[in-house]
């Protein structure tokens, strides 16, 4: 969440940066400053009156000690009147503070200086590419045909059990999911990440802290009876481990990884682009999260990008890395790199990971701080990335490794799956 003092001191810069994200309500910056001015005026009035009360109360004690009862009684009457003035000021201050906070949460994070100007995915910048396009056998099929042919995933039964977009993995399909999860977790923990297994539902405070609320409430499944939200990513519960915590500087960096199912309503998603595993409402993902000192977050972002890139290289998939333009970035992100793998059967790129630096946007919301070497309390920076999301990785491997006699597996997965071929 953006801070009032920053907006006040950098009004023009904030408007320029928010315009890169195509934020439509730049006038809210002026509104925030006006609300904060009112808050300050109320605070000054409250403090002035409270100061009179404190001084008079002290004087009453002195008068009583001297036996000046009449003067003490007169002062008591004045104090009573001043206290009556304080109550409506206090109520008004609470109302203004609430209005200020409700306005501030409408602002997305400011984009990093490296974020390209643009509005659509077509304006994202390709940073680099790797791997080579696989040569498929004659009669190659898309993954939705292959998973049906080999009975790996059953969408029809999943739809019967729950609804459209909830796949049922069967036999070797389920085993392959488990092998991918274990491979990703082992790769992450070997790199120094500590594994967590978080709750798969969070409260509203947790969803607010990482920026899902109030921006994405329509995209999350909401258990209204208990006011819990099914998580859209492990980022939400794992980052909140350090909500309302003051860390030691020596604790940083904190590196976390977690597997979780992810639940997304994906409202409004229809057509060919969402066929098969391309877009589903429930999927599995392994996440990496870091909490770091602000001066290190840019370097850590680059390290996390290289970490995810190495995973795709081990899987032998053709990939490209995109730096997202302002209009295609997430609400809470300062800068995001997307990873896409090439589906040779579909002849299209599939997004499989996003790696983002949120800078202090999330940590300010969740009050995640650390005490620096000088004893000063600072806000940490938070970062996260998919390492990796399974559905499109599943789809890409099934499609790109298909042969005339079945589906081979990348060498890195042989020991995890217990064989060289999926089928």
C-alpha positions in Angstrom: 0.0 0.0 0.0 1.3 3.5 -0.8 2.0 5.8 2.0 0.5 9.3 2.4 3.8 11.0 3.0 5.3 9.6 -0.2 2.2 10.8 -2.2 2.4 14.2 -0.6 6.2 14.6 -1.3 6.1 13.0 -4.7 2.7 14.0 -6.1 3.8 14.5 -9.8 6.1 11.4 -9.8 3.3 9.2 -8.3 0.9 10.4 -11.0 3.4 9.7 -13.7 4.1 6.2 -12.4 0.5 5.3 -11.9 -0.2 6.4 -15.5 2.2 3.7 -16.6 0.0 1.2 -14.9 -3.0 2.8 -16.6 -4.6 3.7 -13.3 -7.6 5.8 -14.2 -8.1 7.8 -11.0 -5.0 10.0 -10.7 -7.1 12.7 -9.0 -7.3 10.4 -6.0 -3.8 11.5 -5.1 -5.1 15.1 -4.6 -8.0 13.6 -2.7 -5.7 11.7 -0.4 -3.7 14.8 0.4 -6.8 16.8 1.1 -8.2 14.1 3.4 -4.8 13.9 5.2 -4.9 17.7 5.6 -8.2 17.4 7.3 -6.9 14.7 9.5 -4.0 16.8 10.5 -6.2 19.8 11.3 -8.4 17.6 13.5 -5.4 16.1 15.2 -4.0 19.6 15.9 -7.4 20.7 17.3 -7.6 17.6 19.4 -4.1 17.9 20.7 -4.6 21.6 21.5 -7.8 20.9 23.5 -6.2 17.9 25.2 -3.3 20.1 26.2 -5.6 22.5 27.9 -7.3 19.7 29.7 -3.9 18.3 30.9 -2.7 21.7 32.0 -6.0 22.6 33.8 -6.1 19.2 35.5 -2.6 19.8 36.8 -3.6 23.3 38.0 -6.7 21.9 39.8 -4.4 19.6 41.9 -2.2 22.6 42.8 -5.3 24.7 43.8 -6.7 21.9 46.0 -3.4 21.6 47.7 -3.4 25.4 48.4 -7.1 25.3 49.6 -8.3 27.4 46.6 -11.5 25.4 46.2 -13.4 28.0 44.2 -10.7 28.4 41.6 -10.4 24.6 41.4 -14.2 24.2 40.9 -14.1 26.8 38.1 -11.3 25.0 36.4 -13.2 21.7 36.7 -16.1 23.3 34.8 -13.7 24.4 32.1 -12.2 20.9 31.9 -15.7 19.4 31.6 -16.5 21.7 28.6 -13.2 20.9 26.9 -13.8 17.2 27.3 -17.2 17.6 25.7 -15.4 19.2 22.7 -12.9 16.4 22.5 -15.5 13.6 21.9 -16.9 14.8 18.5 -13.4 15.6 17.3 -12.3 12.1 18.2 -15.3 10.6 16.3 -14.6 12.8 13.3 -10.9 11.8 13.3 -11.9 8.1 13.2 -14.2 8.8 10.3 -11.6 10.7 8.4 -8.9 8.1 9.1 -11.2 5.3 7.8 -11.9 7.4 4.6 -8.2 7.9 4.1 -7.4 4.2 4.4 -10.3 3.2 2.1 -8.9 5.7 -0.5 -5.3 4.6 -0.1 -6.1 0.9 -0.8 -7.4 1.8 -4.2 -3.9 2.6 -5.5 -1.9 -0.2 -7.1 1.8 -0.4 -6.5 4.0 2.0 -8.4 6.0 0.4 -11.3 9.7 0.0 -11.1 11.8 2.2 -13.4 12.5 -0.9 -15.7 8.8 -1.5 -16.4 8.1 -0.9 -20.1 5.3 1.5 -21.1 2.4 -0.4 -22.7 -1.1 -1.6 -22.1 -1.5 -5.1 -23.6 0.4 -8.4 -23.4 1.6 -7.7 -27.0 3.7 -4.8 -25.6 5.6 -6.9 -23.0 9.3 -7.1 -23.7 11.0 -10.4 -24.4 14.2 -10.4 -22.2 15.6 -13.7 -23.5 14.7 -17.1 -24.9 16.0 -20.6 -24.4 15.6 -24.1 -25.5 14.6 -25.3 -29.0 11.3 -26.1 -30.7 10.7 -29.9 -30.5 10.1 -31.9 -33.7 6.8 -33.7 -33.2 5.9 -37.0 -34.8 3.3 -37.2 -37.6 -0.2 -37.0 -36.3 0.9 -35.1 -33.1 -2.0 -34.2 -30.8 -2.7 -31.4 -28.4 -2.6 -32.3 -24.7 -6.4 -32.5 -24.3 -6.5 -35.3 -26.8 -3.4 -37.1 -25.3 -4.6 -37.0 -21.7 -7.9 -38.5 -22.9 -6.2 -41.1 -25.1 -4.0 -42.3 -22.2 -6.6 -41.7 -19.4 -4.4 -39.2 -17.5 -7.0 -36.5 -16.7 -10.7 -36.8 -16.8 -12.5 -33.4 -17.2 -15.9 -34.9 -17.6 -15.9 -36.7 -14.2 -14.3 -33.6 -12.6 -17.2 -31.5 -13.9 -19.7 -34.0 -12.5 -18.0 -34.0 -9.1 -17.6 -30.2 -8.9 -18.0 -28.2 -12.1 -16.2 -27.2 -15.3 -12.5 -26.4 -14.8 -11.9 -28.9 -12.0 -9.8 -31.7 -13.5 -9.6 -35.2 -12.1 -6.1 -36.7 -12.4 -6.0 -40.5 -12.7 -3.4 -43.2 -12.4 -0.2 -42.1 -14.1 -1.6 -38.6 -14.5 -1.9 -38.3 -10.7 1.5 -39.8 -10.2 3.1 -37.4 -12.7 1.5 -34.5 -10.7 3.1 -35.8 -7.5 6.5 -36.3 -9.3 6.5 -32.7 -10.5 5.6 -31.3 -7.1 8.4 -33.3 -5.4 10.9 -32.3 -8.1 10.1 -28.6 -7.7 10.2 -28.7 -3.9 13.5 -30.6 -3.9 15.1 -28.1 -6.4 13.9 -25.2 -4.2 15.0 -26.6 -0.9 18.4 -27.5 -2.4 18.8 -23.8 -3.2 18.2 -22.8 0.4 14.4 -22.3 0.6 12.7 -23.6 3.7 9.6 -25.7 2.9 6.2 -24.7 4.3 2.8 -26.5 4.1 0.4 -23.7 4.7 -3.4 -23.6 5.3 -5.3 -23.5 2.0 -7.8 -20.9 3.2 -7.0 -17.5 4.6 -8.9 -14.8 6.5 -9.6 -11.4 5.0 -6.7 -9.8 6.9 -4.3 -12.1 5.1 -5.9 -11.6 1.7 -5.7 -7.8 2.3 -2.0 -8.0 3.3 -0.8 -9.4 0.1 -3.1 -7.3 -2.1 -5.8 -9.8 -3.1 -8.3 -7.6 -1.3 -9.9 -5.4 -2.2 -8.6 -5.9 -5.8 -9.4 -9.5 -6.6 -12.3 -10.5 -4.4 -14.3 -11.4 -7.5 -11.6 -13.9 -8.6 -11.4 -15.8 -5.2 -13.7 -18.4 -3.9 -15.3 -17.1 -0.6 -16.5 -19.3 2.2 -19.0 -16.7 3.5 -20.1 -18.5 6.7 -16.6 -18.2 8.2 -15.4 -15.3 6.0 -12.5 -17.4 4.7 -11.0 -17.3 1.2 -9.6 -20.3 -0.7 -6.1 -19.3 -1.7 -5.3 -18.4 -5.3 -1.6 -19.1 -4.6 0.6 -20.2 -1.7 2.0 -16.7 -1.8 -0.9 -15.5 0.3 -0.6 -17.7 3.4 3.2 -18.0 3.3 3.9 -14.3 3.1 1.5 -13.7 6.0 3.7 -15.9 8.2 5.5 -12.6 8.9 2.5 -10.3 9.2 2.8 -8.0 12.3 6.4 -9.2 12.9 9.5 -7.2 13.6 12.5 -9.2 12.3 16.2 -8.8 13.1 18.3 -7.7 10.3 20.3 -11.0 10.7 17.1 -12.9 9.9 17.1 -11.6 6.3 16.8 -12.8 3.7 14.0 -15.2 4.5 13.5 -17.8 1.7 10.3 -19.9 1.7 8.8 -22.4 -0.7 5.5 -24.2 -0.5 3.2 -26.5 -2.5 -0.5 -25.8 -2.5 -3.6 -26.3 -4.6 -4.7 -23.0 -6.0 -8.3 -21.9 -6.5 -9.3 -19.2 -9.0 -12.7 -18.4 -10.3 -11.3 -17.1 -13.6 -14.6 -15.3 -14.2 -15.2 -14.5 -17.9 -12.7 -17.0 -19.2 -14.2 -18.8 -22.2 -13.2 -20.3 -25.6 -10.2 -22.0 -27.2 -7.6 -20.2 -25.0 -8.9 -22.0 -21.9 -9.3 -25.5 -23.4 -7.9 -28.5 -21.5 -5.3 -27.6 -18.9 -4.7 -24.1 -20.3 -6.9 -22.6 -17.7 -8.6 -24.3 -14.8 -10.3 -23.3 -11.5 -8.2 -25.6 -9.4 -4.5 -26.4 -10.0 -1.3 -27.3 -8.1 1.6 -24.9 -7.8 4.9 -24.7 -6.0 5.8 -21.2 -4.9 9.0 -19.4 -3.8 8.8 -16.3 -1.6 11.6 -14.1 -0.2 11.5 -11.3 2.4 14.7 -9.2 2.1 16.3 -5.9 2.8 15.1 -3.1 0.4 18.6 -2.5 -1.0 18.9 -6.2 -2.0 15.4 -6.8 -3.6 16.5 -6.0 -7.2 19.4 -8.4 -7.1 17.2 -11.1 -5.4 14.6 -10.7 -8.1 17.2 -11.5 -10.7 18.4 -14.5 -8.7 14.8 -15.8 -8.6 14.4 -15.3 -12.3 17.6 -17.4 -12.9 16.3 -20.0 -10.4 13.0 -20.5 -12.4 14.9 -20.4 -15.7 17.1 -23.3 -14.5 14.0 -25.4 -13.7 12.8 -25.0 -17.3 16.2 -25.8 -18.7 16.2 -29.0 -16.6 12.8 -29.9 -18.0 14.1 -29.4 -21.5 11.3 -27.0 -22.5 11.6 -24.1 -25.0 10.9 -20.9 -23.0 11.0 -17.2 -23.1 11.1 -14.6 -20.4 9.0 -11.4 -20.6 9.2 -8.2 -18.7 5.6 -7.1 -18.3 4.5 -3.7 -19.4 2.7 -1.4 -17.0 -0.8 -2.3 -18.3 -0.3 -6.0 -18.0 1.1 -6.1 -14.5 -0.6 -7.2 -11.3 -2.1 -4.7 -8.8 0.5 -5.2 -6.1 3.6 -5.8 -8.2 6.4 -3.2 -8.8 8.0 -5.3 -11.6 7.1 -8.8 -13.0 8.8 -11.3 -15.2 6.6 -13.9 -16.9 7.9 -17.2 -18.1 6.2 -18.9 -21.1 6.9 -22.3 -22.5 6.2 -23.2 -26.1 3.5 -25.8 -26.9 4.5 -27.2 -30.2 1.2 -29.1 -30.7 -0.9 -26.0 -30.0 1.7 -23.7 -31.6 1.4 -21.1 -28.9 3.2 -19.9 -25.8 1.8 -20.9 -22.4 2.5 -18.9 -19.2 3.9 -21.1 -16.5 5.4 -18.7 -14.0 5.4 -15.1 -12.8 8.3 -13.7 -10.7 7.6 -10.4 -9.0 9.1 -7.8 -6.7 6.4 -6.1 -4.6 9.0 -3.9 -2.9 7.3 -2.5 0.3 3.7 -2.7 -1.0 2.8 -5.9 0.8 5.0 -5.5 3.8 3.6 -2.1 4.5 0.1 -3.6 4.5 1.0 -6.4 6.7 3.5 -4.5 8.9 6.4 -6.8 8.2 9.4 -4.9 9.4 13.0 -5.4 10.6 15.3 -3.6 12.9 18.5 -2.4 11.1 22.0 -2.1 12.5 21.2 1.4 13.9 18.2 0.1 15.7 15.8 1.8 13.3 12.6 0.0 12.2 12.4 -0.4 8.4 9.9 -2.1 6.1 11.3 -5.1 4.4 10.6 -6.0 0.7 8.7 -9.1 -0.5 9.1 -11.1 -3.7 7.5 -14.2 -5.0 7.5 -16.5 -8.0 5.9 -19.7 -9.4 8.4 -22.5 -9.3 6.3 -23.8 -11.0 2.6 -23.9 -11.8 1.7 -27.5 -12.9 -1.2 -27.5 -15.4 0.6 -25.9 -18.4 3.9 -27.6 -17.5 2.0 -30.9 -17.6 0.4 -29.8 -20.9 3.8 -28.7 -22.4 5.6 -31.9 -21.4 2.8 -34.2 -22.6 2.7 -32.3 -26.0 6.4 -31.7 -26.6 7.6 -35.1 -25.4 5.0 -37.1 -27.3 6.4 -39.9 -29.6 4.7 -42.3 -31.9 4.7 -44.9 -29.1 3.8 -42.8 -26.1 5.1 -39.9 -24.0 8.7 -39.7 -22.9 9.8 -37.7 -19.8 12.6 -35.2 -19.3 15.7 -36.9 -17.7 15.4 -34.8 -14.6 12.0 -36.5 -13.8 13.0 -40.1 -14.4 13.9 -40.9 -10.7 10.9 -38.9 -9.4 8.4 -40.7 -11.7 10.2 -44.1 -11.5 10.6 -44.5 -15.3 11.6 -42.8 -18.5 8.1 -42.6 -20.0 4.9 -41.3 -18.7 3.0 -43.8 -20.9 
